[in-house]
C-alpha cells in the first residue's frame, strides 16, 4: 500500500514537470547504496511553486518533494521504496536539498516529520531552517 502511494505521488510530480525518467542520466540507487558518500548531484526538477529530488534504478526508488515560496523551500514529503528503506536514501535527498538551498540562497522549512527530525539532529542543516 505504501509503495503504491509512493509511486502515485512521485509519478504525479514527474508528470507535472513533463519528465521522462528513462531519458535522464540519473544517479542510480544501486551505485548510491554501494557508496553513500557519492558526490554526484542528485537530480531534481522544479517550477515556480514546487519541486522534487529523486533517485532511481529501474523506477523511482526515493523522492523528496517541496513547495516554493519567496526564497524558501518547504519539504512536504519524503519517501523510499520499502525495499530500499534503511539505506540512507531519504537522508541523502534531504542533504542534497540543503546543498541546493544554500546555492540558491533559500531557507528550508522541514514540514515533513522525517526531514524535521534530521534538521533537529544536525546543527549544520539548522542554518538553513526557515
C-alpha positions as CSV (number, residue, x, y, z in Angstrom):
1,X,0.0,0.0,0.0
2,X,2.8,2.4,0.9
3,X,4.7,1.6,-2.3
4,X,1.5,2.3,-4.4
5,X,1.0,5.7,-2.7
6,X,4.7,6.5,-3.1
7,X,4.7,5.6,-6.8
8,X,1.5,7.5,-7.5
9,X,2.8,10.6,-5.7
10,X,6.1,10.6,-7.5
11,X,4.5,9.8,-10.8
12,X,2.2,12.8,-10.4
13,X,5.2,15.1,-9.8
14,X,7.1,13.7,-12.8
15,X,4.1,14.2,-15.0
16,X,3.6,17.8,-13.8
17,X,7.2,18.5,-14.8
18,X,6.9,16.5,-18.0
19,X,9.9,14.4,-17.0
20,X,10.6,11.1,-18.7
21,X,12.7,9.4,-16.0
22,X,14.1,6.9,-18.5
23,X,15.6,9.7,-20.6
24,X,17.5,11.3,-17.8
25,X,21.1,10.4,-16.9
26,X,20.3,10.0,-13.2
27,X,22.4,8.6,-10.3
28,X,21.1,5.1,-9.8
29,X,20.1,3.7,-6.4
30,X,22.5,0.7,-6.5
31,X,25.5,3.0,-7.0
32,X,24.4,5.2,-4.1
33,X,23.9,2.2,-1.8
34,X,27.4,0.9,-2.6
35,X,28.9,4.3,-2.0
36,X,26.7,6.6,0.2
37,X,29.4,9.3,0.1
38,X,28.9,9.7,-3.6
39,X,29.3,13.4,-4.6
40,X,27.3,13.3,-7.9
41,X,24.4,15.7,-7.6
42,X,21.0,14.1,-7.1
43,X,18.6,15.1,-9.9
44,X,15.8,17.5,-9.2
45,X,13.3,19.5,-11.1
46,X,11.1,22.4,-10.0
47,X,8.7,25.0,-11.4
48,X,7.5,28.3,-9.8
49,X,5.7,26.6,-6.9
50,X,7.1,23.1,-6.3
51,X,9.9,20.7,-6.9
52,X,11.2,17.2,-6.5
53,X,14.6,15.5,-5.8
54,X,14.7,11.8,-6.7
55,X,16.9,8.7,-7.0
56,X,16.0,5.9,-9.4
57,X,17.1,2.5,-10.5
58,X,14.5,1.0,-12.9
59,X,11.8,3.1,-11.3
60,X,11.9,5.9,-8.7
61,X,13.4,4.5,-5.5
62,X,13.2,7.6,-3.3
63,X,11.9,11.1,-3.6
64,X,11.6,14.3,-1.7
65,X,9.0,16.9,-2.7
66,X,8.9,20.6,-1.7
67,X,6.9,23.7,-2.2
68,X,8.5,27.0,-3.1
69,X,7.7,30.4,-1.7
70,X,9.8,33.5,-1.8
71,X,13.3,32.2,-1.2
72,X,12.0,29.3,1.0
73,X,11.5,25.6,0.3
74,X,9.0,23.7,2.4
75,X,9.8,19.9,2.4
76,X,6.4,18.4,2.5
77,X,7.2,14.7,1.6
78,X,9.9,12.1,1.6
79,X,9.5,8.5,0.6
80,X,11.6,5.5,-0.3
81,X,10.6,2.2,-1.9
82,X,10.1,-0.1,1.1
83,X,12.7,-2.5,-0.3
84,X,15.3,0.4,-0.1
85,X,14.3,1.5,3.5
86,X,17.2,2.0,5.9
87,X,19.9,2.6,3.2
88,X,20.1,6.3,3.7
89,X,18.3,7.4,0.5
90,X,15.9,9.8,2.2
91,X,18.7,11.3,4.2
92,X,20.7,11.8,1.0
93,X,17.7,13.6,-0.5
94,X,17.4,15.9,2.5
95,X,21.2,16.6,2.4
96,X,21.0,17.4,-1.3
97,X,18.1,19.8,-0.7
98,X,20.2,21.6,1.9
99,X,23.1,22.0,-0.5
100,X,20.7,23.2,-3.2
101,X,19.1,25.7,-0.9
102,X,22.5,27.0,0.1
103,X,23.5,27.5,-3.5
104,X,20.2,29.3,-4.3
105,X,20.2,31.4,-1.1
106,X,17.0,29.8,0.1
107,X,15.8,28.7,3.6
108,X,14.2,25.4,4.3
109,X,11.1,24.7,6.3
110,X,11.2,20.9,7.1
111,X,7.4,20.4,7.4
112,X,7.6,16.6,6.9
113,X,8.5,14.7,10.1
114,X,11.4,12.8,8.7
115,X,13.1,15.9,7.5
116,X,12.3,17.8,10.7
117,X,14.0,15.1,12.8
118,X,17.1,15.3,10.6
119,X,17.2,19.0,11.0
120,X,16.8,18.8,14.7
121,X,19.8,16.4,14.9
122,X,22.1,18.4,12.5
123,X,23.3,21.8,13.6
124,X,24.7,22.5,10.1
125,X,21.3,21.9,8.4
126,X,19.6,24.1,11.0
127,X,21.4,27.1,9.5
128,X,19.1,26.7,6.5
129,X,15.9,26.3,8.5
130,X,13.2,28.9,7.9
